Amino acid sequence: SFDIDREGAQASYNRMFVSYLRTFERLGLKAVPMRAESGPIGGDMAHEFLILADTGESEVFLDRSLAELTLGDRGADYWDAASMQALKDEWTSSYARTEDEHDQATYEAEVPEERRINARGIEVGHIFYFGTKYSEPLGATVVNAEGKSVPLEGGSYGIGVSRLVGGIIEASHDDKGIIWPESVAPFEVAVVNLKQ
């Protein structure tokens, strides 16, 4: 995304944040957003979306209230910045961290013992706000409403499409095999001829 100022970039970031939650729910997945380091991409805001699965590559610590939170049928006005901020705040107000960001003392202070979840997660998406890190050195500017040339505020957003299939399988199976969520199942009914 490209925006003319930080306020606009924050609104774009929040729209994508909520869109990711909605997308993963529609795929039949429970994705938990966790604040993440932006690493070499840069910027001061990033979230990764992890689905809980025993085979996950990351250890995660979170409040059960977040694991139970859903968007469900709630309407979302993606162009109402306040509404998007409120939804993002709702999803980021509870403790949820990967092992790299985890602080046991904070975890114990913020989350009652009966609500603590220590599990494993598979990352299926990551979003970044990197501000003007790239636009300034590249001279990528626009003229704002006041006639001033300003560098673009940027963000990037990625869903690990190839990781989703494995993530769905790891999160939705039993001892007989895969239980495809209906939204991504290759078919709804299988007819098997038992008397050939």
C-alpha positions, 0 to 999 in steps of 0.5 A, a space after each residue: 500500500 502507498 499513502 500520503 501520510 502516516 495516518 492514511 498508512 495506519 488506516 491501510 494497515 488496519 484494513 489489511 489486518 481486519 481483512 486477514 482475520 476475515 480471510 482466515 476465518 473464511 478458510 476455516 482457520 483460527 488465525 491469531 495475530 501477534 506483534 512481530 519484529 519487522 526485521 530487514 523489511 524495516 518499519 515500526 509495526 508488523 504482525 504475523 498471523 499464526 494458526 495453532 497446531 501441534 506441529 507448528 514451528 513457533 512456540 506461542 503464548 496467548 490469552 485464551 480470550 484471544 483464541 476464542 475471539 471471532 469476527 463471525 458475521 460482524 459487519 466491517 466498514 473498511 473505509 471507516 478508520 475508527 471502526 478498523 482501529 477499534 477492531 484491531 485494538 480488540 484483537 491486539 489488547 490481549 497477550 499473544 506472543 511468539 517465543 522470540 517476543 515472550 516475557 514470562 513475567 508480563 504473561 503471568 501478570 497480565 493473564 490469569 493462569 486458567 486463561 494461559 495457552 502455551 501452544 505451537 503455531 504455524 505462520 500463514 501471513 505477515 503484514 508490515 508498515 515500513 513508512 518511508 524507508 524505501 520511498 525516501 531513498 528512491 525519491 518516490 514522492 507525491 504532492 499533498 493537498 498543501 502543495 508540498 512534496 512528501 515521500 510515500 508511506 508504504 506497507 506490504 502484506 503477504 499470505 503464505 498461500 503454499 503454507 496454507 494447505 499444510 496449515 489447514 491440514 495440521 489444524 484440521 485432521 483426525 486419525 483418519 486423515 484430513 478434515 477439509 473446512 467446507 470453504 476449501 474442500 475439493 468437494 462436499 460429498 464423496 460417493 463410494 461404490 462399495 459393491 463393484 
